[in-house]
Amino acid sequence: MRHRKRGRTLGRSSSHRKAMIRNLASSLFLTEREYEPEEDGAPKVPGRVVTTLQKAKEARSLVEKCITLARHSIPAQEEARKFETDAERNTDQWRSWRKSEQWQKWCAAIAPVVTARRRAVQLLGDKEAVQILFDEIAPRFEDRPGGYTRVVRLATPRLGDGGTQAIFEFVGVRDRVVQRSVAPSFEDDVVKAPRKPAAEETAEPGDAEKKDAE
């Protein structure tokens, strides 16, 4: 029985279901990496995977959570760049930077970013997907408060078991812009014609006598 439990079981055990959703979310992030033209496993469309409708809806919450986690670490990462050095590792300049107070400030500023990356690794289980998430996906949605992905149901069922397929992709690249027509305003276009003044009747002196005679 369901007993008010949230989520879909998808016909799998708890560990199998979590691993499947985690791999599906990581696959969506990995489609954004750079592939060679003839490399095996290269996606047809970057930022898009095709799966069943139920799996896409379950993986969407995990992907949205990871992107929000990475977005919130952007201010701390920008603050840490003020104290970092361009010197190569294990050089004399790098060693002097490690002993300076500037390194202490850099450690304090970069700590929230490290915590967010470790949390993302726990959620996704793929370090390469986490790197793409923080370096490419999070800056893309920096000014977007939510709704980073969409699920579009496909009309053609999956060959074999007839499962309902869906497109699971990031928004912002292939969005349909709907242009709504603006209602015309007739008040500005119609020019009101000026009213003509009423013709003033000029009474002649003999008209009153004619009316009395009649």
Buried (B, 14 or more C-beta within 10 A) or exposed (E): EEEEEEEEEBEEEEEEBEEBBBBBBBBBBBBBBEBEEEEEEEBEEBBBBBBBBBBBBBBBBBBBBBBBBBBEBBEBBEBBEEBBBEBEEEEEEBEEBBEEEBBEBBEEBBEBBEEBBEBBBEBBBBEEBBBBBBEBBBEBBEEEEEEBBBBBEEEEEEEEEEBBBBBBBBBBEEEEEEEEEEEEEEEEEEEEEEEEEEEEEEEEEEEEEEEEEE
